[in-house]
C-alpha cells in the first residue's frame, strides 16, 4: 500500500498544483516515506519549494517527553528553513507565520484518539488557513486503531486542546477524514484536499489499521508500538489519575499500576464486574518501577494490556471500557483511594484532568458512584457511539 506522502512523491500530477508555490510542512519524526526518508528531505529532493516547517506537540524532532513541555521556534540548520512550534507560547499558527507559505502539507501520523493533540492542531491549522486564504493538504496516513468507535462524545463547553469537537474518544477516522469532518462541522471556508492512501484496508488482519509491512516510528515519545496505539483510547485516561500509565518504564501507555494496589485483586474484581468489557485482549499482572514521572523509583503492582498476539480480537477489544473498569475495580476495592489527579492539564486550569480528557464529568461520576453498574455506563455511552457512526459516514474515504 501507499501512504499519502508516497503517492505525492510517486505521481507528478499530484504535485503539479504545488509548482511555483511556497509550501509549509507540518511534520514530526514519524513523517517518513516507505523507505524511511523524512518527508522534508523527500519533498525537497522532489523539487517542492518548502519554505517553512511547523511542529506539533513534542516538536518536529519528537524529543520532549511529557505534556506541557513546550517546543521553541528555530531555524533548521541543514536546510535553513524556519521551524515554527505549534506547542509553545501559542498553539495556533501566528498571523506572521501564515505569510511564509501558500500551501500547508500536513503529514502527521495520528493514533485515532480524540485526545491526541495532532487532531486539534489540524483544526487550528484549518481555521488559520481559512482566515488567511491558504490551502491545506493532508497527506493521509493510517489510523492504527482502525475503524471501531468507543467512548463518550465531548460535551458542549468542554472543548480544549485535547478536545477539538463533539466526537467520541476513539473516533475511527484518519487525519485526512477528520479534516473533512472539521471543514463541514465548523463551516470553514478553506481550500482543503486529502492526498489519499492507496490500498489501506482497516478491517483486515493482522494489522486492522496498521499495515504490517510498514515500520512503526514513534509519532510521540511514548507511542512506542501498535499495542500502545490500540490501548491508548483507554490508557490515556491514566494521565488524569494518580495511577502510573507506565511513563518511566519501557512500555508506557500499555499498562497501569501503583505501589499501593494489588493488581491480582484488581483484575479479579474487573472480571467479576464486567467480563464482557475485557474481551479481545489478554491482561497480565506485572511489577514495574518507573525511572521518572509518577511513583518514580517505587515498585508498582500493575496490569499490562496485550492487544496483540493470538488472543487479540479487533472487533471485541474495548480499551476505553476496559480502563474505566480498572478505575471502577480500584474504587470498589479501595473506596477512599485518591484516584483523581488535580493539576493543570493541557492548559486547562479550572477542571479536573480526568474530566478534560473525557470531555465532561460522566466517566468520573460513574466510577465514583458505588451504585452505578457497567450497564449504566453502556446506557450513557452507546447512543453517543451510534450517533458518531452515522455522523462520520459521509467523511470516510476508505
Short mmCIF file of the C-alpha atoms (twelve columns), coordinates in Angstrom:
data_MODEL
# 
_entry.id   MODEL 
# 
loop_
_atom_site.group_PDB 
_atom_site.id 
_atom_site.type_symbol 
_atom_site.label_atom_id 
_atom_site.label_alt_id 
_atom_site.label_comp_id 
_atom_site.label_asym_id 
_atom_site.label_seq_id 
_atom_site.Cartn_x 
_atom_site.Cartn_y 
_atom_site.Cartn_z 
_atom_site.pdbx_PDB_model_num 
ATOM 1   C CA . UNK A 1   0.000   0.000   0.000   1 
ATOM 2   C CA . UNK A 2   0.994   3.656   -0.268  1 
ATOM 3   C CA . UNK A 3   0.635   6.436   2.285   1 
ATOM 4   C CA . UNK A 4   -0.278  9.940   1.117   1 
ATOM 5   C CA . UNK A 5   3.337   11.134  1.086   1 
ATOM 6   C CA . UNK A 6   4.378   8.161   -1.060  1 
ATOM 7   C CA . UNK A 7   1.660   8.869   -3.611  1 
ATOM 8   C CA . UNK A 8   2.522   12.572  -3.728  1 
ATOM 9   C CA . UNK A 9   6.141   11.718  -4.489  1 
ATOM 10  C CA . UNK A 10  5.353   8.952   -6.980  1 
ATOM 11  C CA . UNK A 11  2.690   10.774  -9.006  1 
ATOM 12  C CA . UNK A 12  3.888   14.045  -10.621 1 
ATOM 13  C CA . UNK A 13  0.328   15.085  -11.483 1 
ATOM 14  C CA . UNK A 14  -0.481  15.253  -7.746  1 
ATOM 15  C CA . UNK A 15  2.434   17.634  -7.196  1 
ATOM 16  C CA . UNK A 16  1.687   19.827  -10.193 1 
ATOM 17  C CA . UNK A 17  -0.573  22.275  -8.264  1 
ATOM 18  C CA . UNK A 18  2.382   22.946  -5.938  1 
ATOM 19  C CA . UNK A 19  4.587   24.265  -8.747  1 
ATOM 20  C CA . UNK A 20  5.510   27.919  -8.217  1 
ATOM 21  C CA . UNK A 21  4.001   27.930  -4.730  1 
ATOM 22  C CA . UNK A 22  5.615   28.147  -1.307  1 
ATOM 23  C CA . UNK A 23  4.930   25.033  0.729   1 
ATOM 24  C CA . UNK A 24  4.925   24.558  4.511   1 
ATOM 25  C CA . UNK A 25  5.238   21.116  6.059   1 
ATOM 26  C CA . UNK A 26  3.606   20.196  9.376   1 
ATOM 27  C CA . UNK A 27  5.505   17.106  10.461  1 
ATOM 28  C CA . UNK A 28  7.239   15.113  13.186  1 
ATOM 29  C CA . UNK A 29  9.725   12.192  13.362  1 
ATOM 30  C CA . UNK A 30  7.187   9.653   12.063  1 
ATOM 31  C CA . UNK A 31  6.677   11.731  8.900   1 
ATOM 32  C CA . UNK A 32  8.655   9.387   6.683   1 
ATOM 33  C CA . UNK A 33  8.301   7.713   3.307   1 
ATOM 34  C CA . UNK A 34  8.136   3.971   2.694   1 
ATOM 35  C CA . UNK A 35  11.945  3.836   2.611   1 
ATOM 36  C CA . UNK A 36  12.136  5.850   5.868   1 
ATOM 37  C CA . UNK A 37  13.324  9.091   4.276   1 
ATOM 38  C CA . UNK A 38  11.931  12.041  6.221   1 
ATOM 39  C CA . UNK A 39  9.163   13.786  4.285   1 
ATOM 40  C CA . UNK A 40  11.013  17.108  4.393   1 
ATOM 41  C CA . UNK A 41  14.058  15.659  2.652   1 
ATOM 42  C CA . UNK A 42  11.932  13.725  0.182   1 
ATOM 43  C CA . UNK A 43  9.847   16.759  -0.771  1 
ATOM 44  C CA . UNK A 44  12.911  18.944  -1.265  1 
ATOM 45  C CA . UNK A 45  14.502  16.219  -3.403  1 
ATOM 46  C CA . UNK A 46  11.316  16.107  -5.494  1 
ATOM 47  C CA . UNK A 47  11.648  19.836  -6.222  1 
ATOM 48  C CA . UNK A 48  8.941   21.085  -3.860  1 
ATOM 49  C CA . UNK A 49  9.671   24.617  -2.617  1 
ATOM 50  C CA . UNK A 50  9.470   24.026  1.150   1 
ATOM 51  C CA . UNK A 51  9.570   27.495  2.732   1 
ATOM 52  C CA . UNK A 52  8.605   26.688  6.350   1 
ATOM 53  C CA . UNK A 53  8.091   23.842  8.781   1 
ATOM 54  C CA . UNK A 54  5.620   23.508  11.622  1 
ATOM 55  C CA . UNK A 55  5.939   21.141  14.573  1 
ATOM 56  C CA . UNK A 56  3.096   19.747  16.726  1 
ATOM 57  C CA . UNK A 57  3.276   18.679  20.394  1 
ATOM 58  C CA . UNK A 58  6.630   17.036  21.210  1 
ATOM 59  C CA . UNK A 59  8.215   19.015  18.381  1 
ATOM 60  C CA . UNK A 60  9.444   18.312  14.876  1 
ATOM 61  C CA . UNK A 61  12.250  16.312  16.480  1 
ATOM 62  C CA . UNK A 62  9.880   14.474  18.860  1 
ATOM 63  C CA . UNK A 63  12.298  14.966  21.739  1 
ATOM 64  C CA . UNK A 64  10.038  16.293  24.509  1 
ATOM 65  C CA . UNK A 65  8.671   13.529  26.732  1 
ATOM 66  C CA . UNK A 66  5.780   14.887  28.746  1 
ATOM 67  C CA . UNK A 67  2.659   17.000  28.302  1 
ATOM 68  C CA . UNK A 68  3.004   20.797  28.579  1 
ATOM 69  C CA . UNK A 69  6.699   20.650  27.641  1 
ATOM 70  C CA . UNK A 70  6.862   23.407  25.030  1 
ATOM 71  C CA . UNK A 71  8.972   23.432  21.879  1 
ATOM 72  C CA . UNK A 72  10.857  26.528  20.698  1 
ATOM 73  C CA . UNK A 73  10.906  28.101  17.246  1 
ATOM 74  C CA . UNK A 74  14.240  27.732  15.450  1 
ATOM 75  C CA . UNK A 75  15.904  27.575  12.056  1 
ATOM 76  C CA . UNK A 76  16.698  24.121  10.733  1 
ATOM 77  C CA . UNK A 77  20.498  24.056  10.428  1 
ATOM 78  C CA . UNK A 78  20.542  21.634  7.492   1 
ATOM 79  C CA . UNK A 79  18.072  23.472  5.232   1 
ATOM 80  C CA . UNK A 80  17.947  26.985  6.723   1 
ATOM 81  C CA . UNK A 81  14.142  26.648  6.798   1 
ATOM 82  C CA . UNK A 82  12.298  28.336  9.702   1 
ATOM 83  C CA . UNK A 83  10.585  25.897  12.073  1 
ATOM 84  C CA . UNK A 84  7.535   27.193  13.954  1 
ATOM 85  C CA . UNK A 85  6.224   25.477  17.069  1 
ATOM 86  C CA . UNK A 86  2.506   24.820  17.455  1 
ATOM 87  C CA . UNK A 87  3.131   23.689  21.011  1 
ATOM 88  C CA . UNK A 88  4.991   26.603  22.544  1 
ATOM 89  C CA . UNK A 89  3.975   30.099  23.517  1 
ATOM 90  C CA . UNK A 90  0.990   29.573  21.227  1 
ATOM 91  C CA . UNK A 91  -0.781  26.520  19.870  1 
ATOM 92  C CA . UNK A 92  -2.408  28.229  16.908  1 
ATOM 93  C CA . UNK A 93  -0.405  29.481  13.902  1 
ATOM 94  C CA . UNK A 94  0.537   33.139  14.281  1 
ATOM 95  C CA . UNK A 95  -0.526  35.532  11.540  1 
ATOM 96  C CA . UNK A 96  3.050   36.335  10.514  1 
ATOM 97  C CA . UNK A 97  3.836   32.628  10.167  1 
ATOM 98  C CA . UNK A 98  0.964   32.271  7.720   1 
ATOM 99  C CA . UNK A 99  2.753   34.670  5.395   1 
ATOM 100 C CA . UNK A 100 5.623   32.234  4.862   1 
ATOM 101 C CA . UNK A 101 3.708   29.788  2.641   1 
ATOM 102 C CA . UNK A 102 0.836   29.285  0.222   1 
ATOM 103 C CA . UNK A 103 0.036   25.616  0.848   1 
ATOM 104 C CA . UNK A 104 0.466   23.656  4.076   1 
ATOM 105 C CA . UNK A 105 1.114   19.928  3.770   1 
ATOM 106 C CA . UNK A 106 0.079   18.060  6.928   1 
ATOM 107 C CA . UNK A 107 1.969   14.777  7.236   1 
ATOM 108 C CA . UNK A 108 1.323   13.588  10.780  1 
ATOM 109 C CA . UNK A 109 0.960   10.015  11.997  1 
ATOM 110 C CA . UNK A 110 -2.070  10.021  14.306  1 
ATOM 111 C CA . UNK A 111 -3.237  7.241   16.655  1 
ATOM 112 C CA . UNK A 112 -7.008  7.548   16.241  1 
ATOM 113 C CA . UNK A 113 -7.906  9.126   19.576  1 
ATOM 114 C CA . UNK A 114 -9.640  12.462  20.221  1 
ATOM 115 C CA . UNK A 115 -7.208  13.435  22.953  1 
ATOM 116 C CA . UNK A 116 -4.090  13.001  20.807  1 
ATOM 117 C CA . UNK A 117 -3.315  16.651  20.171  1 
ATOM 118 C CA . UNK A 118 -2.463  16.328  16.476  1 
ATOM 119 C CA . UNK A 119 -6.226  16.242  15.882  1 
ATOM 120 C CA . UNK A 120 -6.699  19.684  17.439  1 
ATOM 121 C CA . UNK A 121 -3.555  21.014  15.749  1 
ATOM 122 C CA . UNK A 122 -5.107  20.095  12.396  1 
ATOM 123 C CA . UNK A 123 -8.277  22.014  13.304  1 
ATOM 124 C CA . UNK A 124 -6.264  25.078  14.338  1 
ATOM 125 C CA . UNK A 125 -4.283  24.915  11.086  1 
ATOM 126 C CA . UNK A 126 -7.520  24.714  9.075   1 
ATOM 127 C CA . UNK A 127 -9.018  27.668  10.936  1 
ATOM 128 C CA . UNK A 128 -5.891  29.765  10.367  1 
ATOM 129 C CA . UNK A 129 -5.814  28.767  6.693   1 
ATOM 130 C CA . UNK A 130 -9.434  29.830  6.296   1 
ATOM 131 C CA . UNK A 131 -8.644  33.203  7.886   1 
ATOM 132 C CA . UNK A 132 -5.566  33.821  5.731   1 
ATOM 133 C CA . UNK A 133 -6.775  32.257  2.448   1 
ATOM 134 C CA . UNK A 134 -4.212  29.443  2.477   1 
ATOM 135 C CA . UNK A 135 -4.589  25.861  1.280   1 
ATOM 136 C CA . UNK A 136 -4.226  22.772  3.459   1 
ATOM 137 C CA . UNK A 137 -3.451  19.316  2.122   1 
ATOM 138 C CA . UNK A 138 -3.394  16.290  4.403   1 
ATOM 139 C CA . UNK A 139 -1.039  13.575  3.208   1 
ATOM 140 C CA . UNK A 140 -3.097  10.799  4.685   1 
ATOM 141 C CA . UNK A 141 -1.773  8.020   6.916   1 
ATOM 142 C CA . UNK A 142 -3.430  5.010   8.572   1 
ATOM 143 C CA . UNK A 143 -5.390  5.161   11.777  1 
ATOM 144 C CA . UNK A 144 -3.567  2.340   13.597  1 
ATOM 145 C CA . UNK A 145 -6.519  1.824   15.951  1 
ATOM 146 C CA . UNK A 146 -8.721  1.115   12.943  1 
ATOM 147 C CA . UNK A 147 -12.410 1.864   12.481  1 
ATOM 148 C CA . UNK A 148 -14.021 0.938   15.854  1 
ATOM 149 C CA . UNK A 149 -15.766 3.751   17.746  1 
ATOM 150 C CA . UNK A 150 -15.814 3.988   21.532  1 
ATOM 151 C CA . UNK A 151 -16.373 6.463   24.322  1 
ATOM 152 C CA . UNK A 152 -18.495 9.398   25.354  1 
ATOM 153 C CA . UNK A 153 -18.895 12.342  22.989  1 
ATOM 154 C CA . UNK A 154 -17.250 15.560  24.155  1 
ATOM 155 C CA . UNK A 155 -19.917 17.734  25.759  1 
ATOM 156 C CA . UNK A 156 -20.539 21.409  24.841  1 
ATOM 157 C CA . UNK A 157 -18.302 23.746  26.817  1 
ATOM 158 C CA . UNK A 158 -15.615 21.091  27.294  1 
ATOM 159 C CA . UNK A 159 -13.591 21.943  24.202  1 
ATOM 160 C CA . UNK A 160 -9.843  22.078  24.814  1 
ATOM 161 C CA . UNK A 161 -6.521  21.280  23.186  1 
ATOM 162 C CA . UNK A 162 -7.360  17.605  23.808  1 
ATOM 163 C CA . UNK A 163 -10.980 18.039  22.751  1 
ATOM 164 C CA . UNK A 164 -11.392 19.712  19.369  1 
ATOM 165 C CA . UNK A 165 -15.070 18.954  18.958  1 
ATOM 166 C CA . UNK A 166 -18.027 16.647  19.669  1 
ATOM 167 C CA . UNK A 167 -16.551 13.265  18.822  1 
ATOM 168 C CA . UNK A 168 -16.002 10.157  20.964  1 
ATOM 169 C CA . UNK A 169 -12.626 9.192   22.393  1 
ATOM 170 C CA . UNK A 170 -11.952 6.532   19.741  1 
ATOM 171 C CA . UNK A 171 -13.189 8.152   16.532  1 
ATOM 172 C CA . UNK A 172 -12.148 5.657   13.865  1 
ATOM 173 C CA . UNK A 173 -11.101 8.226   11.223  1 
ATOM 174 C CA . UNK A 174 -7.827  9.002   9.528   1 
ATOM 175 C CA . UNK A 175 -6.487  12.533  9.900   1 
ATOM 176 C CA . UNK A 176 -7.495  13.276  6.324   1 
ATOM 177 C CA . UNK A 177 -11.039 12.138  7.002   1 
ATOM 178 C CA . UNK A 178 -11.116 14.117  10.248  1 
ATOM 179 C CA . UNK A 179 -10.195 17.241  8.301   1 
ATOM 180 C CA . UNK A 180 -13.181 16.668  6.014   1 
ATOM 181 C CA . UNK A 181 -15.449 16.497  9.070   1 
ATOM 182 C CA . UNK A 182 -13.840 19.619  10.576  1 
ATOM 183 C CA . UNK A 183 -14.439 21.643  7.391   1 
ATOM 184 C CA . UNK A 184 -18.129 20.731  7.366   1 
ATOM 185 C CA . UNK A 185 -18.802 20.760  11.108  1 
ATOM 186 C CA . UNK A 186 -17.136 24.124  11.738  1 
ATOM 187 C CA . UNK A 187 -18.242 25.547  8.355   1 
ATOM 188 C CA . UNK A 188 -14.711 26.500  7.347   1 
ATOM 189 C CA . UNK A 189 -14.216 28.309  4.035   1 
ATOM 190 C CA . UNK A 190 -10.862 26.751  3.235   1 
ATOM 191 C CA . UNK A 191 -9.209  25.118  0.241   1 
ATOM 192 C CA . UNK A 192 -8.805  21.615  1.673   1 
ATOM 193 C CA . UNK A 193 -7.524  18.495  -0.039  1 
ATOM 194 C CA . UNK A 194 -6.664  14.958  1.016   1 
ATOM 195 C CA . UNK A 195 -3.937  13.031  -0.775  1 
ATOM 196 C CA . UNK A 196 -5.491  9.656   -0.126  1 
ATOM 197 C CA . UNK A 197 -3.713  6.438   0.685   1 
ATOM 198 C CA . UNK A 198 -3.778  3.567   -1.764  1 
ATOM 199 C CA . UNK A 199 -4.675  0.097   -0.555  1 
ATOM 200 C CA . UNK A 200 -5.463  0.825   3.103   1 
ATOM 201 C CA . UNK A 201 -7.725  -1.939  4.453   1 
ATOM 202 C CA . UNK A 202 -8.545  -1.182  8.101   1 
ATOM 203 C CA . UNK A 203 -10.855 -4.164  8.547   1 
ATOM 204 C CA . UNK A 204 -8.255  -6.759  7.581   1 
ATOM 205 C CA . UNK A 205 -5.886  -8.569  9.916   1 
ATOM 206 C CA . UNK A 206 -3.343  -8.841  11.229  1 
ATOM 207 C CA . UNK A 207 -2.865  -5.064  11.312  1 
ATOM 208 C CA . UNK A 208 -6.525  -3.907  11.433  1 
ATOM 209 C CA . UNK A 209 -5.466  -0.390  10.532  1 
ATOM 210 C CA . UNK A 210 -1.691  -0.637  10.547  1 
ATOM 211 C CA . UNK A 211 -0.073  -2.377  7.560   1 
ATOM 212 C CA . UNK A 212 2.396   -4.918  8.998   1 
ATOM 213 C CA . UNK A 213 4.904   -4.251  6.219   1 
ATOM 214 C CA . UNK A 214 5.378   -0.655  7.358   1 
ATOM 215 C CA . UNK A 215 7.894   0.182   10.063  1 
ATOM 216 C CA . UNK A 216 6.431   1.768   13.209  1 
ATOM 217 C CA . UNK A 217 8.114   5.040   14.196  1 
ATOM 218 C CA . UNK A 218 7.031   6.806   17.377  1 
ATOM 219 C CA . UNK A 219 4.764   9.754   16.474  1 
ATOM 220 C CA . UNK A 220 5.342   10.934  20.065  1 
ATOM 221 C CA . UNK A 221 7.942   9.737   22.577  1 
ATOM 222 C CA . UNK A 222 5.608   7.382   24.453  1 
ATOM 223 C CA . UNK A 223 3.817   5.966   21.395  1 
ATOM 224 C CA . UNK A 224 6.231   3.084   21.025  1 
ATOM 225 C CA . UNK A 225 4.275   0.470   19.096  1 
ATOM 226 C CA . UNK A 226 0.965   -0.720  17.678  1 
ATOM 227 C CA . UNK A 227 -0.130  -2.208  21.001  1 
ATOM 228 C CA . UNK A 228 0.083   1.243   22.574  1 
ATOM 229 C CA . UNK A 229 -1.967  2.762   19.745  1 
ATOM 230 C CA . UNK A 230 -4.684  0.162   20.230  1 
ATOM 231 C CA . UNK A 231 -4.799  0.589   24.012  1 
ATOM 232 C CA . UNK A 232 -4.380  4.367   24.077  1 
ATOM 233 C CA . UNK A 233 -8.079  5.323   23.949  1 
ATOM 234 C CA . UNK A 234 -8.264  3.804   27.436  1 
ATOM 235 C CA . UNK A 235 -4.795  4.201   28.907  1 
ATOM 236 C CA . UNK A 236 -4.648  7.917   28.115  1 
ATOM 237 C CA . UNK A 237 -7.211  8.404   30.905  1 
ATOM 238 C CA . UNK A 238 -4.492  7.385   33.374  1 
ATOM 239 C CA . UNK A 239 -2.907  10.789  32.787  1 
ATOM 240 C CA . UNK A 240 -5.781  12.236  34.808  1 
ATOM 241 C CA . UNK A 241 -5.206  9.866   37.733  1 
ATOM 242 C CA . UNK A 242 -2.616  9.144   40.410  1 
ATOM 243 C CA . UNK A 243 -2.015  5.726   38.833  1 
ATOM 244 C CA . UNK A 244 1.073   5.302   36.673  1 
ATOM 245 C CA . UNK A 245 0.489   4.879   32.955  1 
ATOM 246 C CA . UNK A 246 3.984   3.460   32.647  1 
ATOM 247 C CA . UNK A 247 5.882   6.652   31.848  1 
ATOM 248 C CA . UNK A 248 9.379   5.958   33.053  1 
ATOM 249 C CA . UNK A 249 9.060   2.314   32.009  1 
ATOM 250 C CA . UNK A 250 9.826   0.729   28.650  1 
ATOM 251 C CA . UNK A 251 6.123   0.184   27.777  1 
ATOM 252 C CA . UNK A 252 4.264   3.436   28.551  1 
ATOM 253 C CA . UNK A 253 0.516   3.663   27.962  1 
ATOM 254 C CA . UNK A 254 0.189   -0.120  27.694  1 
ATOM 255 C CA . UNK A 255 -0.218  -0.693  31.433  1 
ATOM 256 C CA . UNK A 256 -1.430  0.811   34.690  1 
ATOM 257 C CA . UNK A 257 -0.470  0.407   38.314  1 
ATOM 258 C CA . UNK A 258 0.658   1.940   41.595  1 
ATOM 259 C CA . UNK A 259 2.627   0.977   44.727  1 
ATOM 260 C CA . UNK A 260 -0.489  0.767   46.875  1 
ATOM 261 C CA . UNK A 261 -2.796  -1.517  44.871  1 
ATOM 262 C CA . UNK A 262 -2.865  -5.284  44.409  1 
ATOM 263 C CA . UNK A 263 -3.100  -5.916  40.674  1 
ATOM 264 C CA . UNK A 264 -4.266  -9.509  41.096  1 
ATOM 265 C CA . UNK A 265 -7.201  -8.331  43.193  1 
ATOM 266 C CA . UNK A 266 -7.949  -5.526  40.718  1 
ATOM 267 C CA . UNK A 267 -8.006  -7.985  37.818  1 
ATOM 268 C CA . UNK A 268 -10.250 -10.385 39.708  1 
ATOM 269 C CA . UNK A 269 -12.662 -7.563  40.516  1 
ATOM 270 C CA . UNK A 270 -12.700 -6.424  36.899  1 
ATOM 271 C CA . UNK A 271 -13.622 -9.929  35.792  1 
ATOM 272 C CA . UNK A 272 -16.445 -10.085 38.346  1 
ATOM 273 C CA . UNK A 273 -17.849 -6.668  37.423  1 
ATOM 274 C CA . UNK A 274 -17.922 -6.825  33.611  1 
ATOM 275 C CA . UNK A 275 -16.106 -9.706  31.920  1 
ATOM 276 C CA . UNK A 276 -17.634 -8.671  28.583  1 
ATOM 277 C CA . UNK A 277 -15.537 -5.477  28.656  1 
ATOM 278 C CA . UNK A 278 -12.313 -7.479  28.871  1 
ATOM 279 C CA . UNK A 279 -12.747 -9.428  25.652  1 
ATOM 280 C CA . UNK A 280 -10.388 -9.289  22.711  1 
ATOM 281 C CA . UNK A 281 -7.158  -8.909  24.681  1 
ATOM 282 C CA . UNK A 282 -5.038  -10.558 27.362  1 
ATOM 283 C CA . UNK A 283 -4.485  -8.896  30.751  1 
ATOM 284 C CA . UNK A 284 -1.439  -9.814  32.803  1 
ATOM 285 C CA . UNK A 285 -0.479  -8.737  36.324  1 
ATOM 286 C CA . UNK A 286 3.038   -7.291  36.444  1 
ATOM 287 C CA . UNK A 287 5.550   -5.412  38.569  1 
ATOM 288 C CA . UNK A 288 7.364   -2.302  37.346  1 
ATOM 289 C CA . UNK A 289 9.415   0.578   38.754  1 
ATOM 290 C CA . UNK A 290 9.180   3.939   36.937  1 
ATOM 291 C CA . UNK A 291 12.503  5.693   36.432  1 
ATOM 292 C CA . UNK A 292 10.735  9.056   36.125  1 
ATOM 293 C CA . UNK A 293 7.256   10.597  36.372  1 
ATOM 294 C CA . UNK A 294 4.615   9.227   38.778  1 
ATOM 295 C CA . UNK A 295 5.839   6.874   41.540  1 
ATOM 296 C CA . UNK A 296 9.436   7.270   40.401  1 
ATOM 297 C CA . UNK A 297 11.704  4.663   41.990  1 
ATOM 298 C CA . UNK A 298 8.806   2.827   43.643  1 
ATOM 299 C CA . UNK A 299 7.816   -0.773  42.950  1 
ATOM 300 C CA . UNK A 300 4.351   -0.748  41.407  1 
ATOM 301 C CA . UNK A 301 1.834   -3.566  41.106  1 
ATOM 302 C CA . UNK A 302 0.174   -3.267  37.743  1 
ATOM 303 C CA . UNK A 303 -1.844  -4.638  34.864  1 
ATOM 304 C CA . UNK A 304 -0.451  -4.970  31.336  1 
ATOM 305 C CA . UNK A 305 -2.855  -4.815  28.390  1 
ATOM 306 C CA . UNK A 306 -1.925  -7.081  25.466  1 
ATOM 307 C CA . UNK A 307 -3.972  -6.022  22.438  1 
ATOM 308 C CA . UNK A 308 -1.771  -8.269  20.345  1 
ATOM 309 C CA . UNK A 309 -0.989  -11.921 19.729  1 
ATOM 310 C CA . UNK A 310 -3.334  -14.781 19.029  1 
ATOM 311 C CA . UNK A 311 -5.930  -13.703 21.591  1 
ATOM 312 C CA . UNK A 312 -6.429  -10.270 20.053  1 
ATOM 313 C CA . UNK A 313 -9.914  -9.697  18.650  1 
ATOM 314 C CA . UNK A 314 -10.118 -6.305  16.957  1 
ATOM 315 C CA . UNK A 315 -13.911 -6.078  16.957  1 
ATOM 316 C CA . UNK A 316 -14.257 -7.189  20.577  1 
ATOM 317 C CA . UNK A 317 -11.473 -5.088  22.138  1 
ATOM 318 C CA . UNK A 318 -12.831 -2.113  24.123  1 
ATOM 319 C CA . UNK A 319 -9.904  -0.135  25.566  1 
ATOM 320 C CA . UNK A 320 -11.972 2.764   26.933  1 
ATOM 321 C CA . UNK A 321 -14.364 0.489   28.810  1 
ATOM 322 C CA . UNK A 322 -11.514 -1.732  29.959  1 
ATOM 323 C CA . UNK A 323 -9.689  1.186   31.587  1 
ATOM 324 C CA . UNK A 324 -12.908 2.565   33.040  1 
ATOM 325 C CA . UNK A 325 -13.457 -0.840  34.595  1 
ATOM 326 C CA . UNK A 326 -9.981  -0.732  36.091  1 
ATOM 327 C CA . UNK A 327 -10.897 2.523   37.825  1 
ATOM 328 C CA . UNK A 328 -14.197 1.053   38.987  1 
ATOM 329 C CA . UNK A 329 -12.463 -2.003  40.441  1 
ATOM 330 C CA . UNK A 330 -9.965  0.146   42.328  1 
ATOM 331 C CA . UNK A 331 -12.762 2.351   43.660  1 
ATOM 332 C CA . UNK A 332 -14.649 -0.756  44.841  1 
ATOM 333 C CA . UNK A 333 -11.594 -2.335  46.480  1 
ATOM 334 C CA . UNK A 334 -10.209 0.904   47.951  1 
ATOM 335 C CA . UNK A 335 -13.155 3.301   48.436  1 
ATOM 336 C CA . UNK A 336 -11.014 6.167   49.759  1 
ATOM 337 C CA . UNK A 337 -8.260  5.859   47.159  1 
ATOM 338 C CA . UNK A 338 -7.061  9.263   45.889  1 
ATOM 339 C CA . UNK A 339 -7.671  8.305   42.297  1 
ATOM 340 C CA . UNK A 340 -8.197  11.609  40.501  1 
ATOM 341 C CA . UNK A 341 -5.166  13.814  39.937  1 
ATOM 342 C CA . UNK A 342 -5.777  17.553  40.443  1 
ATOM 343 C CA . UNK A 343 -3.302  19.509  38.316  1 
ATOM 344 C CA . UNK A 344 -3.301  21.733  35.183  1 
ATOM 345 C CA . UNK A 345 -3.822  19.516  32.161  1 
ATOM 346 C CA . UNK A 346 -3.117  20.706  28.612  1 
ATOM 347 C CA . UNK A 347 -3.654  24.360  29.526  1 
ATOM 348 C CA . UNK A 348 -6.931  23.802  31.367  1 
ATOM 349 C CA . UNK A 349 -6.542  25.057  34.931  1 
ATOM 350 C CA . UNK A 350 -10.058 25.019  36.382  1 
ATOM 351 C CA . UNK A 351 -11.293 21.461  35.725  1 
ATOM 352 C CA . UNK A 352 -10.216 18.003  36.821  1 
ATOM 353 C CA . UNK A 353 -7.873  16.413  34.301  1 
ATOM 354 C CA . UNK A 354 -9.958  13.236  34.052  1 
ATOM 355 C CA . UNK A 355 -12.966 15.341  33.013  1 
ATOM 356 C CA . UNK A 356 -10.939 17.321  30.465  1 
ATOM 357 C CA . UNK A 357 -9.716  14.043  28.991  1 
ATOM 358 C CA . UNK A 358 -13.247 12.638  28.712  1 
ATOM 359 C CA . UNK A 359 -14.840 15.867  27.529  1 
ATOM 360 C CA . UNK A 360 -17.142 16.008  30.548  1 
ATOM 361 C CA . UNK A 361 -17.645 14.525  34.020  1 
ATOM 362 C CA . UNK A 362 -19.696 11.479  33.015  1 
ATOM 363 C CA . UNK A 363 -16.959 8.838   33.271  1 
ATOM 364 C CA . UNK A 364 -15.666 10.071  36.632  1 
ATOM 365 C CA . UNK A 365 -19.172 10.293  38.080  1 
ATOM 366 C CA . UNK A 366 -19.863 6.704   37.012  1 
ATOM 367 C CA . UNK A 367 -16.660 5.469   38.651  1 
ATOM 368 C CA . UNK A 368 -17.343 7.317   41.897  1 
ATOM 369 C CA . UNK A 369 -20.993 6.240   42.158  1 
ATOM 370 C CA . UNK A 370 -20.920 2.986   44.144  1 
ATOM 371 C CA . UNK A 371 -24.407 2.129   42.929  1 
ATOM 372 C CA . UNK A 372 -23.602 2.600   39.229  1 
ATOM 373 C CA . UNK A 373 -23.221 -0.629  37.271  1 
ATOM 374 C CA . UNK A 374 -21.459 -1.320  33.941  1 
ATOM 375 C CA . UNK A 375 -24.815 -1.268  32.195  1 
ATOM 376 C CA . UNK A 376 -25.312 2.320   33.321  1 
ATOM 377 C CA . UNK A 377 -22.133 3.420   31.538  1 
ATOM 378 C CA . UNK A 378 -23.178 1.497   28.444  1 
ATOM 379 C CA . UNK A 379 -26.565 3.235   28.521  1 
ATOM 380 C CA . UNK A 380 -24.815 6.607   28.642  1 
ATOM 381 C CA . UNK A 381 -22.204 5.814   26.013  1 
ATOM 382 C CA . UNK A 382 -23.825 3.625   23.362  1 
ATOM 383 C CA . UNK A 383 -26.129 6.372   21.982  1 
ATOM 384 C CA . UNK A 384 -23.062 8.610   21.530  1 
ATOM 385 C CA . UNK A 385 -21.189 5.848   19.725  1 
ATOM 386 C CA . UNK A 386 -24.119 5.033   17.440  1 
ATOM 387 C CA . UNK A 387 -24.662 8.715   16.609  1 
ATOM 388 C CA . UNK A 388 -20.990 9.160   15.690  1 
ATOM 389 C CA . UNK A 389 -21.044 6.055   13.484  1 
ATOM 390 C CA . UNK A 390 -23.755 7.774   11.436  1 
ATOM 391 C CA . UNK A 391 -22.231 11.251  11.536  1 
ATOM 392 C CA . UNK A 392 -18.814 10.167  10.330  1 
ATOM 393 C CA . UNK A 393 -20.149 8.055   7.454   1 
ATOM 394 C CA . UNK A 394 -20.060 10.800  4.748   1 
ATOM 395 C CA . UNK A 395 -16.420 11.585  5.501   1 
ATOM 396 C CA . UNK A 396 -14.994 8.060   5.266   1 
ATOM 397 C CA . UNK A 397 -12.684 7.682   2.274   1 
ATOM 398 C CA . UNK A 398 -11.599 4.033   2.502   1 
# 
